[in-house]
Amino acid sequence: MELPRHYNENRLVLMIQEPTVIFSYWELSRGQWESLGEGRPLFLRLYTTGLNQGGTILMEVSLPPFTNDWYFRDVFPEYIYQAELGYYEPKGEFYPLLRSNQVVTPRTRTVEGVARFLKVETVIRVDTDEDTVEDEGEGTAFWGGYSSVDLPHKS
């Protein structure tokens, strides 16, 4: 079964890709496109928001025609973000068409210390498929590899 290319919905979604990168995608229904008229440029705004307070415009992008996604790069970790998709009237007033969900970028942490890897050897008994450290007689095989050790970090 093939997925439809469009769902004929009005939606704007933000997704965190990294602590400093937010991906956005949107769809406008056919009716919304018809009401806009031809040739009207769309703009995508990214706001930083706080809980129960208005937002501050961080970035605004004039979207190229036929665009339905955008990456916001160099955003701040540990902030709340929301976006609006809209257009400007001839008098210069911005009219939002869609508002996105809110997202919170994760914090970045630095890991102190040096990563350590431990060499691990396990003896596997071929006749029972069980891990064991018993005799290394007939019917045994070895598996060797490395395992990382988690290091404590500061929050």
Kinemage of the C-alpha trace (Angstrom):
@kinemage 1
@onewidth
@group {chain A} dominant
@subgroup {mainchain}
@vectorlist {calphas} color= white
{ca met a 1} P 0.000 0.000 0.000
{ca glu a 2} L 1.418 3.365 -1.006
{ca leu a 3} L 1.115 6.354 1.332
{ca pro a 4} L -0.663 9.422 -0.030
{ca arg a 5} L 1.530 12.318 -1.041
{ca his a 6} L -0.796 14.858 0.604
{ca tyr a 7} L -3.413 14.522 3.322
{ca asn a 8} L -5.273 17.787 2.488
{ca glu a 9} L -4.733 19.053 6.041
{ca asn a 10} L -3.492 22.288 7.507
{ca arg a 11} L -0.599 21.475 9.813
{ca leu a 12} L 2.796 22.763 10.878
{ca val a 13} L 5.066 20.489 12.914
{ca leu a 14} L 8.378 21.120 14.687
{ca met a 15} L 10.754 18.272 15.521
{ca ile a 16} L 14.067 18.374 17.366
{ca gln a 17} L 16.956 16.972 15.370
{ca glu a 18} L 19.843 18.081 17.605
{ca pro a 19} L 20.182 20.492 20.545
{ca thr a 20} L 20.871 23.275 18.026
{ca val a 21} L 18.764 22.130 15.028
{ca ile a 22} L 14.959 22.086 14.635
{ca phe a 23} L 13.249 20.526 11.614
{ca ser a 24} L 9.865 21.845 10.491
{ca tyr a 25} L 7.397 20.583 7.918
{ca trp a 26} L 3.939 21.704 6.894
{ca glu a 27} L 1.017 21.120 4.616
{ca leu a 28} L -1.713 23.489 3.526
{ca ser a 29} L -5.029 22.113 2.362
{ca arg a 30} L -6.211 22.768 -1.181
{ca gly a 31} L -8.821 25.192 0.151
{ca gln a 32} L -6.181 27.148 2.071
{ca trp a 33} L -3.993 27.412 -1.048
{ca glu a 34} L -6.964 28.634 -3.092
{ca ser a 35} L -7.812 31.303 -0.519
{ca leu a 36} L -4.231 32.568 -0.574
{ca gly a 37} L -4.241 33.219 -4.287
{ca glu a 38} L -1.343 32.739 -6.656
{ca gly a 39} L 2.102 34.166 -6.166
{ca arg a 40} L 1.750 35.163 -2.516
{ca pro a 41} L 5.021 34.434 -0.716
{ca leu a 42} L 4.875 32.544 2.563
{ca phe a 43} L 7.026 33.206 5.606
{ca leu a 44} L 8.035 30.896 8.415
{ca arg a 45} L 8.693 32.412 11.824
{ca leu a 46} L 10.436 30.710 14.728
{ca tyr a 47} L 9.659 32.012 18.204
{ca thr a 48} L 11.292 31.409 21.531
{ca thr a 49} L 8.547 31.080 24.077
{ca gly a 50} L 8.195 30.728 27.793
{ca leu a 51} L 5.496 28.987 29.731
{ca asn a 52} L 2.262 31.046 29.581
{ca gln a 53} L 3.886 34.020 27.894
{ca gly a 54} L 4.135 35.478 24.420
{ca gly a 55} L 6.988 34.633 22.083
{ca thr a 56} L 9.931 36.545 20.729
{ca ile a 57} L 10.703 36.185 17.032
{ca leu a 58} L 14.079 34.514 16.722
{ca met a 59} L 14.136 33.921 12.944
{ca glu a 60} L 11.941 34.631 9.944
{ca val a 61} L 12.410 32.969 6.578
{ca ser a 62} L 10.927 33.960 3.228
{ca leu a 63} L 10.172 30.543 1.790
{ca pro a 64} L 11.079 29.568 -1.759
{ca pro a 65} L 8.118 28.413 -3.884
{ca phe a 66} L 7.075 24.751 -3.507
{ca thr a 67} L 8.870 24.377 -0.160
{ca asn a 68} L 7.210 22.314 2.546
{ca asp a 69} L 10.011 21.849 5.080
{ca trp a 70} L 12.807 23.862 6.667
{ca tyr a 71} L 15.724 23.366 9.049
{ca phe a 72} L 16.362 26.011 11.693
{ca arg a 73} L 20.034 25.823 12.589
{ca asp a 74} L 21.996 27.426 15.421
{ca val a 75} L 19.057 27.559 17.814
{ca phe a 76} L 19.735 27.600 21.550
{ca pro a 77} L 19.728 24.447 23.677
{ca glu a 78} L 17.258 24.328 26.596
{ca tyr a 79} L 14.748 26.737 25.001
{ca ile a 80} L 11.073 26.361 24.163
{ca tyr a 81} L 10.236 27.020 20.498
{ca gln a 82} L 7.124 27.423 18.402
{ca ala a 83} L 6.656 28.404 14.744
{ca glu a 84} L 4.075 30.149 12.567
{ca leu a 85} L 3.541 29.948 8.840
{ca gly a 86} L 1.906 32.988 7.280
{ca tyr a 87} L 2.055 35.872 4.845
{ca tyr a 88} L 2.260 39.666 4.790
{ca glu a 89} L -0.571 41.898 3.636
{ca pro a 90} L 0.346 44.838 1.365
{ca lys a 91} L 0.239 47.163 4.412
{ca gly a 92} L 2.950 45.063 6.072
{ca glu a 93} L 0.862 43.215 8.659
{ca phe a 94} L 1.745 39.533 9.208
{ca tyr a 95} L -1.153 37.046 9.076
{ca pro a 96} L -0.393 33.614 10.514
{ca leu a 97} L -2.056 30.664 8.802
{ca leu a 98} L -0.667 27.844 10.949
{ca arg a 99} L 0.881 27.544 14.394
{ca ser a 100} L 3.089 24.599 15.317
{ca asn a 101} L 3.468 22.488 18.390
{ca gln a 102} L 5.933 23.626 21.059
{ca val a 103} L 9.265 21.842 21.357
{ca val a 104} L 12.052 22.056 23.909
{ca thr a 105} L 15.613 21.678 22.707
{ca pro a 106} L 17.667 19.369 24.919
{ca arg a 107} L 20.596 20.596 26.919
{ca thr a 108} L 24.121 19.908 25.844
{ca arg a 109} L 26.512 18.230 28.253
{ca thr a 110} L 30.213 17.840 28.284
{ca val a 111} L 31.590 14.504 29.402
{ca glu a 112} L 34.542 14.723 31.716
{ca gly a 113} L 37.308 12.183 31.650
{ca val a 114} L 38.557 9.856 28.996
{ca ala a 115} L 36.353 7.199 27.438
{ca arg a 116} L 37.570 3.741 28.348
{ca phe a 117} L 36.944 0.534 26.480
{ca leu a 118} L 37.319 -2.858 28.073
{ca lys a 119} L 38.296 -5.944 26.166
{ca val a 120} L 35.785 -8.729 26.752
{ca glu a 121} L 36.271 -12.402 25.984
{ca thr a 122} L 33.418 -14.857 26.387
{ca val a 123} L 33.579 -18.594 25.987
{ca ile a 124} L 30.505 -20.054 24.294
{ca arg a 125} L 29.728 -23.748 24.525
{ca val a 126} L 28.628 -24.715 21.038
{ca asp a 127} L 26.609 -27.714 22.164
{ca thr a 128} L 24.395 -25.693 24.576
{ca asp a 129} L 24.540 -22.124 23.177
{ca glu a 130} L 25.211 -20.872 26.710
{ca asp a 131} L 27.844 -18.396 27.796
{ca thr a 132} L 30.295 -19.987 30.203
{ca val a 133} L 33.756 -19.567 31.586
{ca glu a 134} L 34.221 -23.267 32.260
{ca asp a 135} L 36.553 -25.708 30.509
{ca glu a 136} L 37.816 -24.746 27.104
{ca gly a 137} L 37.500 -28.269 25.789
{ca glu a 138} L 35.888 -29.574 22.643
{ca gly a 139} L 32.611 -27.907 21.582
{ca thr a 140} L 33.593 -24.411 22.725
{ca ala a 141} L 34.077 -21.198 20.793
{ca phe a 142} L 35.408 -17.776 21.772
{ca trp a 143} L 33.890 -14.378 21.183
{ca gly a 144} L 36.036 -11.314 21.678
{ca gly a 145} L 35.110 -7.662 21.456
{ca tyr a 146} L 35.105 -4.329 23.224
{ca ser a 147} L 32.567 -2.777 25.547
{ca ser a 148} L 32.437 0.890 26.530
{ca val a 149} L 32.213 2.119 30.114
{ca asp a 150} L 29.823 4.944 31.008
{ca leu a 151} L 31.547 7.875 32.647
{ca pro a 152} L 29.926 10.220 35.147
{ca his a 153} L 29.065 13.670 33.788
{ca lys a 154} L 28.027 17.007 35.175
{ca ser a 155} L 24.486 18.225 34.517
